[in-house]
Amino acid sequence: MELFADIILDISHSSLDKTFQYRIPKELEERLEPGNVVEVPFGAGDVLRKGYVLGISETPKVPAEKLKEIRGIVTDFAGTESRLTALALWMRDYYGSTTVQALRTVLPMRKKAAPRAKRTLARTVFGPEAQEILERFQKKHQKARARLWEALLVQPRLPYEAAVGGLGITPSVIRALEERKLLTCETDLVYRKPFEAPEKRQEKPVVLTREQKAAVEGILEEDAPGAYLIHGVTGSGKTEVYLELIARTVEKGRQAILLIPEISLTYQNVIRFYGRFGERVSVLHSRLSQGERYDQFQRARSGEIDVMIGPRSALFTPFPNLGMIIIDEEHEPSYESESVPRYHARTTALKRGELEGAKVVLGSATPSMEAYYGAMEGRYRLFRLLNRPGGGRLPGVEIVDLKEELRQGNRSVLSRLLYDKLERCLQEGKQAMLFLNRRGYAGFVSCRSCGHVIRCPHCDVSLSLHRGGRLFCHYCGYSEPAPRSCPQCGSSFIGSFRAGTQQIEKLVGEAFPGARILRMDADTTRGKAGHQEILKAFGEHQADILIGTQMIVKGHDFPLVTLVGVLAADLSLHVSDYRAAERTFQLLTQAAGRAGRGKDPGEVVIQTYDPEHYAVVCGARQDYEAFYRQEMAYRKLSGYPPAGGLLALHCSALDEEKLQKAVLYLGKFARKAAGPRGGTVLGPADEALSKLNDYYRKVLYLKHEDAKTLIRMKNLIEQYISINEGFQGIQIQFEHR
């Protein structure tokens, strides 16, 4: 009986996004499984191509003699890859992409990097005979052989590098002795380790509080897979809960993945996990070399490690018996992929948990609206950690109205209150963090006198300032000229905030000439260990003030930090995004949580032009429940997620005119596909960055109360695109918002 494989070629072209059937040779029948990468002949010239095995059957789709044969297996892995392949196919259907694009995301290690090999020369002849061999080499003037053999008499096992590099022996001499069976060359693969474990290992686990124990026991009380949300205030010890959950999972012979939002968190997280689990932990992040990444996946497959820590790509670690996925700071935007398929790690983790029979745990001090809404709807089981271990208090928070500062004649980036507190903090030998949120910053225009922000009259988001002095809405495309004076109060102090971390570093340095200042942003962390070096230096008190963007306020634990200053809360509050209030609340709460984590009480100063906004007020109080109620009311009123579904169509092309025409047709078709009871189609509009690398970029939004209807519309739009030649040269990506 012959077997046949359905294979999709590793070629990113929509016309080839289908399976081709190949015969499986007898010698591969026992080894071949769905998920394997194979080499097959393709096309008239039988060019060898790589492809993914999607299925195996006993029935040929055409006469068997016409089918070509698989040449060989490129990656030969067990059933783990089959489950990951199933995950990729789900991602293709849910997020919209070609099968190959989804497979490349989920099985990223298809190209085998050359592993490091440790080679050792081992002598196989001993006793008097070994001495006689040396004498024969010397007698025949075979100097190289004699030199090598003499070394092997002293040291029967000799590193290959020592023989070649130190003794000057050529590989041909080594092969000659191998052929005469005088020595063997043993090869051991040495996996690259991206993180050096600390010398000291904490053997004794921390004693959990009553709240922490309740969370651990509640999550583990049943062996069945499930989804859970841990809502813990900053400093409540969520990491200790993760450590215990993973320890119990590993004890049962299963593996765990811990997702973290930024590579800046890797250093502190890995230190704690190495302290608990030693060498059974590894880490992934985008700055690893191809070889390092390949080795970590190989270590996971082979059972050498039990725990993988990393950002969203670590979700696809090929563990053979995955038992738990934990997503720390699950609210973070970095869990959203910006390349096709534009998947969200939270949603994808829930699907992988379902396929693997694994538990999925979400954790955050400020859960995303989607996660908390899911808990309120009963899809996740909710656990709350409301207290800091050891009775630690949340920091005191004060809000400064920057409009009042301007009226008092202070035009500095530091309010008088923040300046005074910084001065006292430095005098007491403590540390401070100054946070400037520029993520997603898109040049909104506001009045420094009254705080008024120019907003879209149709979408209830701020308008963004573009070159040429016009304001645009990135949802519906509405535009108007930028005003020269405030339409609310007539003040001329209207414009966009332009200060960056570099300017702030200079201004703070001038205000406090004796202070040691570190800056942490995209410019200062370009090196492979950039984040780690800056955080390590600040943790060792080599600096008094750390100035940075959002990467400094998430998850770090510095006991000497008693003061946190948020320089301009409005930078995130008024970006052109329906999630602006949510992101601001999260950032303010996370920033406040960095202060007072040691024995000294913490203080936080929030500077804003909108001190009465509910995101600012609730963030200062760290009152998540109050924020959720107000924000959810807004989402329901506007039909934004999680109250309704929102699908974005990101379109880009080199030809601006062709792109404009294509997105107009897409908009018309989407309105038709929505039907009489359909949702709303917004746009097309320019993206926040309307041109990138010579590509013009536009976006279209589809809103509907039912997410399943949006998937149906996505499928219809994909079919429409595939049969219309007018979309050739247009790149279209789907994103569930």
N, C-alpha and C positions, 0 to 999 in steps of 0.2 A: 504493500500500500504506500502510495506516494503522499507527501505532505507539501502544502503550498503556503507561501507567506504573502500577506498584503503589506506592501512597503511604500512609505512616502519618502520621496527623494529630498535630500537636504539642499533644496534650491528654493530661494525666496521669490517665487513668481506665482501669481494667483492662478495662471493657466495650468500649472503643475501641482496645484494644491488638491491632489487626489491620489489614491493608492494605485500601485502597479503590482501585479501578481508575478511572483517568481517561484521556481521550483526549489525545494530545500534538498541539498545533497544528503545522501545517507549518513555521511560522517558528522553532519551537523544536526540531525533530527533530535538527538537526545539533549543537545545543549541550547538550541535556539528557543528564545522566549520573547513574547511581546515586550518592547522596551529596548531590546538589543539594537545596537548600531551595527549595520552590516555594509559590506562592499558589494555592489552589483554592477553589471554592464548595462549601459543605457544608450539608447539612440542607435542610429545607423552604424556608427563607428565603434559601438560597444565600449564607449569611454567609461572607465571605472568611476562610479559615484558612490558617496556614502548615503545611506538611507536608514530610516527608523522602521522597525518591525511593529506594525499595529495589530496584527492578528495572524493566526495560523489556522488552516482548514484542510480538509481532505478532498475538497471539490475544486477543480480548476474552472475558471470563468471562461476560458477558451481552450481549445484542444491542448493537452499537456505538452505535446511535442513542439508546440510553437512557443512555449514559455522558456525564457532564459533562466539560468541557474545562479543562485547566490554564490559569490566567490569566496567569501569568508566573513567571520565575525570580527568586528573592530573592537567593540567593547562587550565583554562577556560577563554579564552580571546576573544575579538571582532575581527573584520575584519582586524585589523592591522597585526595580525599574518599571515593572508592569503597572504597579499602583501609581507611580509618578506619571506614566504615560496616560493613564486614565484621568489623572488630575489635569494634564495638559489639554486633553480633548475637551474637558469641561470648561477650562479657561478659554479655549478657542470659541466655544459656543456662547459663553456668557459675556466675554469682554470683546469679542469680535477681532479676529486675526486669522492669518493662515495657520494651518496645522503645524507647519515647520517653525513659525515664529513662536508658537506656544511651546513646542518641544524644546527649542533652543533655550527658552527661559527656564524650563523645569529640569532639563537634562543638560546643564551648561558645560559639563566636563566631557563632552563627546570627543574633543581633541586631546589625545593623550600627550601630556607634557613629559619630556624625558626625566625620569626619576633620578635622584642622586643614588649612585651605587657605591657601596663600600666593598672594595675587593681585597681579599687576603690571600697570599701565597702560603700554602701549607705543605711542608715536606712530608713525603709518604714513605721514605726509606730511613731506617734507624740502625743503630749499632755499628759494628765494624764495617759493614757494607757501605754506610754513608761516608765514612772516612776514606774508603777506597775510591769512591766516586770522585772526591775532591782531588785525590792524587792523580787520577787519570786525566781530569781536566787540566791540571797543572803541567802534566807530562806532555800533553798534546798542545800546550800553549793556547788553550781556549780560555783566555783571560776573563771575558765577561761571564762565562758560565761558572768559572772557578770563584769569581768575586761574589756572585749571587749564592752559590752553594755554601761558601764559607760563612756568609751571613745567616743562611738557614741552619747551619750547624750550631751557631750561637743562639739563634732565635727561630725555633721550628715553624712559627707562624709569623709572617712578615707582611705588613701593609703593602699593597701594590704600589702606592705612591712613593713609599720609601725605597722600593727596589728601582723604580723607573727614575724618580727624581733624585734621590740621595745617592744611589750606587751607579746611576747612568746606564741601567740595563735596558735594552730595547725590547719591545713586545715580541719580536721574532725569537729572541733567546728564551723568553718565558714559554712561548708556544712549543719550542723544541724540547724543553724539559718536561712539559705537559705530555707531549706525544710519547716520550720515553717512560711515562708514568712515574717520574721522579718527584713530581709535585702536582698539586691541584690548585686551581684558581677558584676560590669560593666567592660568590657575590651575594651580598646582603643589601636589600633596598633600605635606604635611610630616608625616612619621611622628613620633609622640611617642617619645622615647627615655627609658626609665625609669632609665638609669644614665649618668652623665657619664664618659666615658673619661678615664683619667689623661693628663696632658700628655706625660709621658715614656713611650716605648714600648721595651720590651726586644726588640731585633732578633735577638740571638744566643741560640739555644736552649741550655739547660743540657746539659752532657755527661752522658749516662746512665751509671750503674754497670753492671757486668756482669749483675747480677740484673735490673735494669730493662730492659736491652737484650734479655735472654732472653725476658722477658714480652712485650715489644713484637713481637719477631720471631716468637715462637710464635703470638701471636694473629693476626698478619697474614700468616703463611706461606701460607695458602690464601685465595682470594677468596670461597670459599663461606661462607654464614652459619653461625654457631655460637654456643655459649654458653661463657663462660669465668668463672673465679673467681680474683681476685687476693687472696691472703691475705698482707698486709704488716703487719709490726709498726708501731706508731705512730711516725711520723717516718721511715718507710722510703722516702718519695718516691713514693707512689702517684699524686699529682697530676702529677708529671713524666711518668709513664707515660701518664696520660690525655691530657696535652698532646701527646705524640708520636703516640699513636694517632689523635687527632682531626686533627692536622696531616697525617698520611699519608692519612686518609680524605678530607679536603678537597682534597688534591692530586689525588685521583682523580675530582674533580668531584661528590662525594657530600657529604651533610650529617650532622651528629652532634648528639645530645641528651645532655647531662650532667644527670642528676638528683641533687639534693642534698637532705638530709633536712629542713633547717630554713632559714627565711629568715635566720637569724643567720649562716649560712655564705656567704650571697650576696656580701657585700662583699669578703671576702678572695679567694674563688674568682674573682669577676669581674675583679678587679684583675689577677690572674695571667693570665687568659685574654685580656683586652684587651691586656695586654702582648705576647702572642704573636700574636694575630689581629686586633687593632685593631677597627675598626667592623664587622667581619663577625660579631661576637658580640652576642647580646642576652640578656635575662634576664626571667623571669616569676616573680611571686610573688603571694600573695593580697592584698597591700596595694596593688597597682596599681589605677588607675582603670579603668573599662570601656573608655575610649578608649585608654589605654596598652596594655591587653591586646589589644584589637582590632588596634592598629597592629603589635604584635610578630608576630601571626599573619599579617598581611598582608605584612610584610617577609619572613617565612619562605616564604610562597607565591610571592612575586615573585622570589625568588632574591637579595634584598638582603643576607641574612645566611646564614651556613653553620653556626653553632653556637648552640644554645639551652641556657641554664642555668636550672634552677629546680627546685622541688619536684615532687610527683607529677603535677600537672596539666600540666607541661611535656612529659610523655610523649606528649601528643596534638598536639604541634606539627605542622602540616601541611606538612612538607618534601616536595618533589616526588621526591627521590631519596635517601631516608634510608639511610645506610650503617652507622651505629653508634649504639648506645644504651649509655651507661655509667651505672651506678647506684652512686654513691659512698656509703659507709657503709650498705650494702644491708640491714644488720640492723635499721635504725632503725624503731620502731613508727609513725613519721609517714608511712611509705609505705603504711599501711593506711587506706583511706577509711572514714569513719564515716557517710557518707550513701549512699543507694541509687544504683547498685549498690555494695556494700561490697567493692570490688576491692582487690587488693594490687598495687602498682606492679611488683614483681619478676615475678610470674606474668604480668601483663598485658604487660610489656615483652618477655618471651620470646615471647608470642603475636604481638605487633606485629613483632618481629624476623623471625619465621617468615613473616608475610604480606608484609613489605617486602624480604625477602632481606638483612637487616642482621645484623651481629654484635651480641651482647649481652654486655657485660662487667660483672660484679659485683665490687665492691671493698670490703674491710673489714679492719681489724685484728682484729676479733672477728666473723667470719662468723656469720650466723644458723645454727641447727642445720639448717634446711631446705637452705640453700645448701651447707653443708659435707657434709651427707649426700648431696646430689645429686652433689657432686664425688667422694665415695667410691664412689658407685654408677656413676660413669662418665658421668653426664649432662652435667657441665661439665668442661672441662679446667682443671686447677688449676695456678696459678703462685704460688710463695712468694717474698716479699721479707723476708728475715730480718735484714737489717742496715740501720743508718742510714747514709746517705751521709756521707763525710768521717770515718767511724769514730766517730760520736757514740754515747755509751753510754746504755742505758736507765736511768732514774732508780732510786735506791735506795728501797725501800719498807719501811716499818715498820708493823706492826699493833698497835693499842692496844686492850686489853681494857677496855671501859667498866665491866664489873662490878668489876674491880680498882680502877678510879678511884673508884667509889662507896665501896668498902670503905676506901679511903684518905681518904675525906671530901671528895672533889672532886665537886661536883654541877654544875659549869659545863659549857657546851657544848664548851669547849676542854679537851682533856686537857692534863696538865702537859707532855708531850712536844711537842705541837703548839704550846702557848704559847711554850715556849723557842725552838723553831725559827722561829716567827713573829717573835719579838723579834730574833733574830740576822739573819733575812732583811731586816728593816726597817733595822737598823743598817748592813748592807752595801749599802743602796741598791737592793736587788733587789725583785722583785714576787712576790706570792703570790695564789693562787686558793683560795677556800673553797667547796666544793660541797655542796649539800644536795639530795638527790633526793626530790622530792615527787610526781613523775609517778606516776599510778596509785595514789597513797597512799589507802588505804581503812581506816585506823584499826585495824590489827591490835593485839592486846594481848600484851605481853611483860613478863617480870619483869626488872627492872634488877639484881636481886641474883644470879640464876643464869642468866638468858638464856632461860628457857623461854618458848616461844610457844604459844598456844592454837590447836590445829589441828583441822580436820575429820576425824573418825574414818573417813570414807568416801572422801574425795577427795585426801588428802595435800596440802592447801593450807591456809593460815592462815584462821581465821575473822575476819570483819570486824565491828567494833563499830558498831552502829546506835543511833539515838536510842531512849531507853527502856531502855538498859542491856542489850541482848541482842546476842549474837554470832551471825552468820549465815554460811553457806557460799554463795557465789554460783554454785556449780555444781549442787549437789543440793538446796539449800534447808534442810539441817540447821541447827538453831539450839539455843542453850543460853544461860542467863543468864551475864552477865559476872561472873567471880569477884572477890571483895574481897581475897583473898590468893592467893599463888601455890600451885597444887595440887602443885607439885614440891618447893618448899623452905619454903613457909609464909610467905614474906616479904610485907610489905604494899606493897613497892615494885613494884606491878604496875599497868599501865595502857597508854595509847597515847601516842605521841610527838606533841607539839603545837607545837613551835617552828617558826616560819617564817623566811623570809629577812629580813624586817623586824626581828624580834626579835634575830636573830643579828647584823645590822648594828649594832643598838644596843649589844649586849653586847660585840662586838669593838671598837666605838668607845670604850666605857668602859674596856676593857682597854688599848687603845693610843690615847690621846687625840691624839697627833701624827700618826697615820696618815691618809692620804687614802683614803677608801673609796668604791667604786662598787658599786651593787647592780643585778643584771640578772635580772629575772623578768617575769612577765606584766604586773605593774603599771607597771614602769619602761620597758617597750618598746611601749607602746600606739600611739605615733606612727608615721607612715609609715616614718621612718628611725630608729626608736628603737634597734634592734639595732646598726645601723651606727654611730650616734653614740657609743654606749657602748663598743663594741669599738675604734673609732678613738681615743677618748680614752684608753683603757687601753693601746692599742698605742703611743701617744705619751708614755706614762709620766706622764699627768696624774693618775694614782691609783696607790697602792701595793698595795691589796688589792681584788680583785674577788670579790664574794660573789654566788652565784647558784644557780639550779636547773640541770637537765640541759643547758640551752642553752649553758652556758659551757664544757663539757668536750669539745665535739665539733668536731674539725677545725681549731681555731684554733692559730695559730703565733705565740707571743710569746716572743722570745729572752730577755727579762729575767726571765721567770717561772722561779724555781728551787725554789719550794715549792708543793705542792698538798695541801690538807687535805680529806679526805672526812669530813664531820662525823657522819654516821649511816648507815653502809652498810645497816643493817637495814631502813631505810624501804623499800627495793626488794626486799630479800631475803625478806621475809615478807608481801608483799602476797598477796591471794587469787587467785593466777594460777599455773598449772602452769609458766609461763615465768619465774617469779620469780628462780630461780638464774641462768638464762641472762642476764636483763636486768641482774642485779647484777654478774655477771662482766664483761659488756660495759662497763657504766658505770665500774667500777673500773679496767679496763684503759685505757679512753679517758681517764679523769681522770688516771691516772698518766702517760699519754702527753703531757700538756700541760707537764710539768716537764722542764727541762734540754734545751730545744730550741735553745739558744744555745751559747756556748762554755763556760759554767759548768755543772757537774754538777747534776742535779735531785734533789729529795727529795720523797717522798710519805708522808703519814701517813693511815692508814685507821683510823677509830674505829668499833668494833663491839662488840655484846654477844655475838657468835657468832664468835670469832676462829679457830675450827677448822673452820668450814664450808668445803667444797671450793671453792665459788664465790669466797670471800674469799681463801683460800690460793692458788688458781690465778691469781686476779686480781692479787694482790700479786707473784707470780712472772712474770706475763704469759705463762703456760704454757697456750696454747689447747688443745694436743693432750690434755693431762691432763684439762682441764675437759671436753672433748668426750667422752672415753671414759666419765667418771663420769656425766655428764648423759645420754648416750645409753643407758646401762644403765638409768637411772631411767625414761626415756621408753618403752623397750621393755617394761619391767616393768608400767608403768601404761597402755600403749596410747595414749600421747599423741603428736602429730606431732613429728618426721616419721616415727616408727615406725608410726603409724596415722593415720587421717583423723579430723578433728573438725569438725563443722558446727554453728554456733550459729544458733538462731532467736531473734531479738530481737523481742519483741512489746510494743506499747504501746497504751494507750487512755485516754480520759477517764473511763470507767466502770470502777472497780476490780473490781466484782463480775463484770461481763461479761468482763473480761480474764482473771480467774482461771478462769472457766468455760471460756473459749476455749482457754487454754494446757493445761488438763487434757485436753480433747478432742484437742488436737494431740499431746500426749504419748502418749495411748492409740493414736491412729492411727499415730504414728511407730513404736511398738513392734510394731504389726501389720505395717507396711510393711517393717520390718527382716527379717521372716520367721524361720524356725526357726534358721537359721545367722547371724542378724543380729547387729549389734553391741549397744552399750549406749546407753540413753536416760537422760540425767541431768536431773533437775529435774521440773517447773519450779521456778525460784528467782527471788528478786528480783535485779535488776541491782545493780551496785555503787552506782549512783545510782538509787534505787528510784522516784523521782518527779522529773520535770523539766518545767517549764512547764505544770503541771497534768496532765501525762500520767503515768499509772502504768506502770511498766516491768518486764517479766519476761523471763527467758531460759530456753531449753531447749537442751540439748546432745545431739548424736548422735555417737557414737563407733563407728568401724568401721575395720578394718585396711586396707580397700580404698577409696580415695578415689572410684573410679568408682561404687561401690555407694552412697556418700553422695549423689552427683549424681542417681542413679536415685531415691533416697528423696526428695530435694528436689523432683524433678519430680512424684512422686506426691503429695507434700504440697501443692504448688502447685495441682494439679488438685482435691484435696480442699477446699482453701480456696475455689477459684473456684465450686464447686457448692453450697456451704453458706452460707445467708444469715446464719447465726449469727456469721460473721466480719466482717460489715459494721461499720465503725467501728473495727476492730482493724488497726493498722499492723504488718506483719510483714516483717522484713528477714532475709535469709540471709547468713551470713558464714563463709567457710572459714578456720579458725584455723590 
